[in-house]
Amino acid sequence: MVFSSPIFLFLFLPFILVLHLVLVRRELRNPLLLVASLLFYAWGETWFVLVMLASITANYFFGLWVDRARGKVSAKWAVACAVIVNLGLLCTFKYANFFIDNLNELVSVFHIPAVKLSSIHVPIGISFFTFQAMSYVIDVYRNEAQAQRNPINVALYISCFPQLVAGPIVRYRDIATQLIKRTISRRSFATGIRRFIIGLGKKVLIANVVAIPANEIFNIPSGQLTTGLAWLGGICFTLQVYFDFSGYSDMAIGLGRMLGFRFLENFNYPYIARSIRGFWKRWHISLTTWFRDYLYIPLGGSRRSIPRVYFNLVTVFFLCGLWHGARWNYVIWGFSHGLFMMIEKTRFGKWIESRWAPVGHIYMLFVFITTLSFFRASSVAHGGVYLASMLGFAPGAGATYSVMKYLNAEFVLALIAGVIFSTPLVPWLSYLREKFVASRTGKVPAALEGIFSFGSLVAYVFVLVASSAWVAAGTYNPFIYGFDFK
C-alpha cells in the first residue's frame, strides 16, 4: 500500500486521521499509530512485518543497554552489536542474492560449483527503517538523545507509516519530544493537508506522466535509439525520480503535520545547484546528512590528507549507491558521483563556482542526467550503451522511433510543470505577492489577500481532484523506490 493508491487515499488515511483526532485520551494516540503503521506495512509485505518487529525489539534493548553502560567500555560493545545486527539484517534481505550471484560468477572462472540460494524477497523500506534504528542507538551512545523506556514509542519511531517506505530518514533526537507530547492545531493540520496535496500532485500528475515515455524510451532496442530520444528519456526520468521521491517526502511531511509531527525537509530544489557538491546538499537531505554524520565524519571527513579525503568520499558514495539497490548499476551511479565530488575538490571546483551561474547549472544537470542513465538502465551494459547514445557515439541507424511520438498534450503539460516546479519560481512569486500586498494601503491589502487566498484554494482543490481522478482510474502508478528496472 502506497500513498497514491486508492485504498490508502479513500479508506486508510481518512479512517486513521478521524480516529486519531477524536481520541479523548492522547496517550492512546501512539498505540493507535503503531497499530496503523504495522497494518500499513503488513498490507503490502505480509509476514515481513515480523522482520521489522524483530528490528524494533532488538534496537529497543540495544538502546537500554547503551544507556545503562554509558561511560563504560561495554557501551561501545553495545553499539557495535547494534550496528552488526542492523547491517546483518539489511545485508541478509537486500544484498544476499547480490553477493551470492557475484560470488558464483567469480568461482565459475575456477570451475567451482555455484552456491545455490533461493531468491530472497527485499522488504520495502528496509533501508529506511534500518538506518533510523541505527541512528537511534548511536545517538543514545553519543548522548544526543535519551534511551526510550516505553517500547511503544521506539516501535512507533521506527515504523511510523508516513515516512516508513520512502523516507525522509527521521532522526530520533528530532522527534523524541514529539513522540511523548505533541499538539495538533487547525493551522498545522491545514498546513499538513496542503503539503500532502502538493506531494500527491507531484507524484500523480507529473512523475507518473513522464514515467510513461521514460519507460518506453529506456526499453527501445539500442540499435534504434537516437541521441535525441536518449536525451528525452533521460530528462523524463530525471523529472520522474525527483517528483516521485520529493512527492513522497512532501506527503510524508504533510501527514506528519496532520498527526502532530514535524519532519525535517528532504529536498531543496536540487536541480538549481551549480555543482554535484551543491546538488547533494539539496537532494535527499536526510540520507546525505545520515552518511555525513555516521560515516563520513567518523572516517575523518575533510580533516585528513587529500588522498584520505578522496578515499572517504568514494567510500561514502559507493555505499550510497549500494544503499539504493543491490545492483552494479547503482554502485556505478554512486561511484561516479563520488568521482565528481573528488574532481570538485580540485581547482576545477573553484573554477566552476566562479563562472556565470548558468554554466554551473548546465554542468550539474549534464552530469546528473548522464550518470542517471545507469540508475535507470536494466544492466551495466544497457547503461553503457544508453550513455553512449546520449553522447552521440551510438546513434540509432535507420531508427523507427521518433521524439514526436511522445509529444502529446498531457506529456508536454507535465514536462512544462516539471521544469517550473523543480525551480523555486512559485515561492519567489509568492514572496513578490506578499511584498506587493504589504505595500498597499487602506482596504486594498485585505481585498488582494482574499483574491489570492481564493485562487490558492481553487488550485489546491484542482490538484486534489485531478490526482484523485487519476488514482481512481487505475492509471499507471509506479513506486520508483520499490521498482526494479528490468
C-alpha positions in Angstrom: 0.0 0.0 0.0 1.5 3.4 -1.1 0.2 6.9 -0.6 -1.1 7.2 -4.1 -3.2 4.1 -4.0 -7.0 4.2 -3.8 -7.2 2.2 -0.6 -4.8 4.5 1.2 -6.4 7.8 0.0 -10.0 6.9 0.3 -10.1 4.4 3.2 -7.0 4.0 5.3 -5.9 7.7 5.6 -9.4 9.2 6.4 -10.2 6.5 9.0 -6.8 6.9 10.8 -7.0 10.7 10.8 -10.5 10.8 12.2 -9.8 8.2 14.8 -6.5 10.0 15.8 -8.3 13.3 16.1 -11.3 12.1 18.1 -9.3 10.2 20.7 -10.0 11.9 24.0 -7.1 10.2 25.8 -4.0 11.4 24.0 -1.9 8.6 25.5 -3.7 6.3 23.2 -2.6 8.1 20.0 0.8 6.4 19.9 -0.6 2.8 20.2 -3.2 3.7 17.5 -0.5 5.0 15.1 1.7 2.0 15.9 -1.1 -0.5 15.0 -1.9 1.6 11.9 1.7 1.6 10.9 2.1 -2.2 11.3 -1.1 -2.8 9.3 0.0 -0.4 6.6 3.3 -2.3 6.3 1.7 -5.8 6.5 -0.8 -4.9 3.8 2.0 -4.9 1.2 4.6 -7.1 2.9 2.5 -9.6 4.8 4.7 -11.7 7.2 7.8 -9.5 6.5 6.3 -7.2 9.1 7.9 -9.7 11.6 11.3 -8.6 10.3 10.5 -5.0 11.2 9.2 -6.1 14.6 12.4 -8.0 15.2 14.4 -4.9 14.3 12.3 -2.8 16.7 12.7 -5.3 19.6 16.5 -5.6 19.1 17.1 -1.9 18.9 14.9 -1.2 21.9 17.1 -3.4 24.1 20.3 -2.1 22.4 19.2 1.4 23.4 18.6 0.4 27.0 22.0 -1.5 27.1 23.9 1.6 25.8 22.1 3.8 28.3 23.0 1.5 31.3 26.6 1.2 30.1 27.1 4.9 29.4 30.7 5.9 30.1 31.9 2.3 30.1 33.7 0.2 27.6 30.7 -2.1 27.3 28.8 0.8 25.8 31.0 0.6 22.7 30.3 -3.1 22.6 26.6 -2.4 22.7 26.8 0.0 19.8 29.0 -2.4 17.8 26.5 -5.2 18.4 23.6 -2.9 17.3 25.4 -1.9 14.1 26.3 -5.6 13.3 22.8 -6.8 13.9 21.2 -4.0 11.9 23.6 -4.3 9.0 23.4 -8.0 9.1 19.6 -7.8 8.8 19.9 -5.4 5.9 22.5 -7.4 4.1 20.6 -10.7 4.6 17.5 -9.4 2.9 18.7 -6.8 0.5 22.2 -8.0 -0.5 22.4 -11.7 0.0 21.3 -12.5 -3.6 23.7 -9.9 -4.9 26.7 -11.3 -3.1 25.9 -14.9 -4.0 25.3 -14.1 -7.7 28.7 -12.2 -7.9 30.4 -15.0 -5.9 29.1 -17.6 -8.4 30.4 -15.5 -11.3 33.8 -15.3 -9.7 34.1 -19.0 -8.7 32.8 -20.1 -12.2 36.2 -19.0 -13.6 37.8 -21.7 -11.5 35.1 -24.3 -12.4 33.9 -24.4 -8.8 30.3 -25.4 -8.3 27.9 -22.5 -7.8 26.4 -21.7 -4.5 22.6 -22.3 -4.6 20.4 -19.8 -2.8 16.7 -19.3 -3.1 15.7 -15.8 -4.1 15.2 -13.6 -1.1 12.4 -11.0 -1.1 13.6 -7.5 -0.3 11.1 -5.9 2.2 10.1 -2.4 1.0 11.5 0.3 3.2 14.1 -1.9 5.0 16.9 0.6 4.1 14.9 3.4 5.7 13.8 1.8 8.9 17.2 0.1 9.4 19.1 3.4 9.1 16.6 5.0 11.6 17.1 2.2 14.0 20.9 2.5 13.9 20.7 6.3 14.3 18.6 5.8 17.5 21.2 3.6 19.2 24.1 5.7 18.0 22.5 9.0 19.2 21.9 7.4 22.6 25.5 6.4 22.7 26.6 9.9 21.7 24.4 11.4 24.5 22.4 13.3 21.8 19.2 11.5 22.9 17.9 9.7 26.0 17.1 6.0 25.7 13.3 5.5 25.4 11.9 3.3 28.2 8.5 2.9 26.5 8.7 0.2 23.8 5.7 1.6 22.0 7.4 4.9 21.4 10.5 3.2 20.0 8.3 1.0 17.8 6.4 4.0 16.5 9.6 5.9 15.8 10.9 3.1 13.6 7.7 2.1 12.0 5.7 5.3 11.7 3.8 4.9 8.4 4.1 8.4 6.9 7.8 8.0 6.3 8.2 4.3 6.5 8.6 3.2 2.9 10.2 6.2 1.2 11.6 8.5 3.9 12.7 11.0 4.8 15.0 9.3 7.3 14.0 10.8 10.6 16.4 11.1 13.5 15.2 10.1 16.9 16.6 13.2 18.5 14.5 15.4 16.2 11.1 13.8 17.3 11.9 12.4 20.7 9.8 15.1 22.4 7.1 14.9 19.8 6.7 11.1 20.5 5.8 11.9 24.1 3.9 15.1 23.7 2.6 16.8 20.6 -0.3 19.1 19.7 -2.4 19.5 16.6 -3.7 22.9 15.8 -6.0 23.8 13.0 -3.2 25.8 11.3 -0.8 22.9 11.4 -3.4 20.4 10.3 -4.3 22.7 7.3 -0.7 23.1 6.5 -0.3 19.3 6.5 -3.2 18.9 4.1 -1.8 21.5 1.7 1.6 19.8 1.8 0.1 16.4 1.2 -1.8 17.7 -1.8 1.3 19.2 -3.2 3.2 15.9 -2.9 0.3 13.9 -4.3 0.1 16.2 -7.3 3.9 15.9 -7.8 3.7 12.1 -7.8 0.5 11.6 -9.8 0.3 14.5 -12.2 4.0 14.9 -13.1 6.0 11.8 -12.1 3.5 9.2 -13.3 3.0 11.1 -16.6 6.7 11.5 -17.5 7.4 7.9 -16.4 5.5 6.5 -19.3 7.8 7.9 -22.1 10.8 7.3 -19.8 10.0 3.6 -19.6 9.2 3.2 -23.3 12.4 5.0 -24.3 14.7 3.0 -22.0 13.2 -0.1 -23.4 13.9 0.8 -27.1 16.5 -1.6 -28.6 19.9 0.1 -28.6 20.2 0.0 -32.4 17.0 2.1 -32.7 18.0 4.7 -30.0 18.9 8.1 -31.4 20.7 10.8 -29.4 17.5 12.9 -29.2 15.4 10.0 -27.9 18.1 9.1 -25.4 18.1 12.7 -24.0 14.3 12.8 -23.9 14.3 9.6 -21.9 17.0 10.9 -19.6 15.2 14.2 -19.0 11.9 12.3 -18.4 13.5 10.0 -15.9 15.3 12.9 -14.2 11.9 14.6 -13.6 10.3 11.3 -12.7 12.8 10.4 -10.0 12.7 13.9 -8.5 8.9 14.4 -8.4 8.3 10.8 -7.4 10.7 10.9 -4.4 10.2 14.5 -3.4 6.4 14.0 -3.8 6.5 11.1 -1.3 8.6 13.3 1.0 6.1 16.1 0.8 3.2 13.7 1.5 5.2 12.2 4.5 5.9 15.7 5.9 2.2 16.7 5.3 0.9 13.5 7.0 3.3 14.1 9.9 1.9 17.6 10.4 -1.6 16.3 10.4 -0.6 13.8 13.1 1.4 16.4 15.2 4.9 15.6 14.0 7.3 18.0 12.3 9.7 16.1 10.0 12.6 17.9 8.5 12.8 18.9 4.8 14.2 16.3 2.5 14.6 18.3 -0.8 15.5 21.9 -1.5 15.3 22.4 -5.3 18.4 20.2 -6.1 18.2 20.9 -9.9 19.2 24.5 -9.4 22.5 23.5 -7.8 25.7 24.7 -9.6 27.8 21.6 -8.7 27.5 18.0 -7.7 28.6 19.0 -4.2 25.8 21.6 -4.1 23.4 19.1 -5.5 23.9 16.7 -2.6 23.3 19.5 -0.1 19.8 19.7 -1.7 18.9 16.2 -2.7 17.6 13.5 -0.2 19.0 15.7 2.6 18.1 13.1 5.3 20.2 10.4 3.6 23.1 12.8 2.8 23.3 14.1 6.4 23.0 10.5 7.7 26.1 9.4 5.7 27.9 12.6 6.7 27.2 12.2 10.5 27.6 8.5 10.8 30.2 7.6 8.2 32.0 10.5 6.5 32.9 12.4 9.7 33.9 9.3 11.7 36.2 8.3 8.8 37.9 11.7 9.2 35.8 13.8 6.8 37.7 16.6 5.2 40.2 17.0 8.0 42.6 14.4 6.7 45.1 14.3 3.9 43.9 14.8 0.3 44.2 11.1 -0.6 42.3 10.2 2.6 39.6 12.7 1.9 39.2 11.2 -1.6 39.0 7.8 -0.1 36.3 8.9 2.3 34.3 10.5 -0.5 34.5 7.4 -2.7 33.6 5.1 0.2 30.6 7.2 1.1 29.2 7.4 -2.4 30.0 3.8 -3.2 27.8 2.8 -0.2 25.3 5.5 -1.1 24.9 3.9 -4.5 24.6 0.4 -2.9 22.1 1.7 -0.4 19.7 2.5 -3.3 19.8 -1.1 -4.6 21.7 -4.3 -4.8 22.9 -3.9 -8.4 26.1 -2.8 -10.0 24.2 -0.1 -11.8 23.6 1.7 -8.5 27.2 1.2 -7.5 28.4 2.8 -10.7 26.0 5.7 -10.3 27.1 6.3 -6.7 30.8 5.9 -7.6 30.5 8.4 -10.4 29.1 11.0 -8.1 31.9 10.3 -5.7 34.4 10.8 -8.6 32.9 14.2 -9.4 32.9 15.2 -5.8 36.7 14.4 -5.8 37.1 16.5 -9.0 35.3 19.4 -7.4 37.8 19.3 -4.5 40.5 20.4 -7.1 40.9 23.8 -8.8 38.0 22.8 -11.1 35.6 23.2 -8.2 36.7 26.8 -7.6 36.7 27.5 -11.3 33.1 26.3 -11.8 31.9 28.3 -8.8 33.5 31.4 -10.2 31.8 31.1 -13.6 28.5 32.6 -14.7 25.7 30.8 -12.8 24.1 29.1 -15.9 27.5 27.4 -16.6 27.4 25.7 -13.2 23.7 24.7 -13.7 24.4 23.2 -17.1 27.4 21.3 -15.8 25.5 19.8 -12.9 22.5 18.8 -14.9 24.6 17.3 -17.6 26.5 15.2 -15.0 23.3 14.2 -13.2 21.3 13.3 -16.2 24.0 11.3 -17.9 25.0 9.4 -14.8 21.3 8.7 -14.0 21.2 6.6 -17.2 23.0 3.8 -15.1 20.5 4.2 -12.3 17.6 3.6 -14.7 19.2 1.1 -17.0 18.3 -2.6 -16.7 22.0 -3.6 -16.6 25.5 -2.2 -16.7 25.8 -3.0 -20.4 22.5 -1.3 -21.1 23.6 1.8 -19.1 26.8 2.0 -21.1 25.0 1.8 -24.4 22.4 4.3 -23.3 25.1 6.7 -22.2 26.9 6.3 -25.5 23.7 7.1 -27.3 23.3 10.3 -25.2 26.8 11.4 -26.1 26.3 10.7 -29.8 28.6 7.7 -30.0 26.0 5.1 -30.8 23.1 6.8 -32.8 20.4 4.6 -34.0 20.8 3.8 -37.6 17.6 3.8 -39.5 15.6 4.3 -36.3 11.9 3.8 -36.5 11.2 5.7 -33.2 10.7 9.4 -33.2 10.7 12.1 -30.4 7.4 13.4 -31.8 5.7 10.1 -30.9 5.8 11.2 -27.2 4.9 14.8 -27.5 1.2 14.6 -26.7 -0.6 17.4 -24.8 -0.7 15.6 -21.5 3.1 14.9 -21.6 4.0 18.4 -22.7 2.0 19.9 -19.9 3.6 17.6 -17.4 7.0 18.4 -18.8 6.4 22.1 -18.5 5.1 21.7 -15.0 8.0 19.6 -14.1 10.5 22.2 -15.2 8.6 25.0 -13.4 8.1 23.2 -10.1 11.7 21.9 -10.0 12.7 25.6 -9.5 11.8 28.0 -6.7 9.7 30.1 -9.1 6.5 29.6 -7.2 7.9 30.5 -3.8 9.5 33.6 -5.4 6.2 34.7 -6.9 4.6 34.1 -3.5 7.2 36.3 -1.9 6.6 39.1 -4.5 2.8 38.8 -3.9 3.3 39.3 -0.2 5.6 42.2 -0.8 3.1 43.7 -3.2 0.2 43.3 -0.8 2.2 44.8 2.1 3.0 47.9 0.0 -0.7 48.7 -0.5 -2.7 50.9 1.9 -6.3 51.0 3.1 -8.7 48.2 2.3 -6.8 47.1 -0.7 -4.4 44.6 1.1 -7.4 42.7 2.6 -9.1 42.5 -0.8 -6.0 41.4 -2.6 -5.2 38.8 0.1 -8.7 37.5 -0.2 -8.4 37.1 -4.0 -5.0 35.4 -3.7 -6.3 33.1 -1.0 -9.3 32.1 -3.0 -7.1 31.4 -6.1 -4.8 29.3 -3.9 -7.7 27.3 -2.6 -9.0 26.7 -6.1 -5.6 25.5 -7.2 -5.3 23.0 -4.3 -8.8 21.7 -4.9 -8.0 21.2 -8.6 -4.8 19.3 -7.8 -6.6 17.1 -5.3 -9.5 16.3 -7.6 -7.3 15.7 -10.7 -4.9 13.5 -8.7 -7.8 11.6 -7.1 -9.4 11.0 -10.5 -6.1 9.7 -11.9 -5.7 7.3 -8.9 -9.3 6.2 -9.1 -9.0 5.5 -12.8 -6.2 3.0 -12.0 -3.8 4.5 -14.5 0.0 4.0 -14.4 1.1 4.4 -10.8 4.7 3.0 -10.3 6.5 3.2 -6.9 10.0 4.1 -8.1 11.9 3.2 -4.9 10.3 -0.2 -4.8 10.7 -0.9 -8.5 13.4 -3.0 -10.1 14.2 -1.6 -13.6 14.5 -4.5 -16.0 
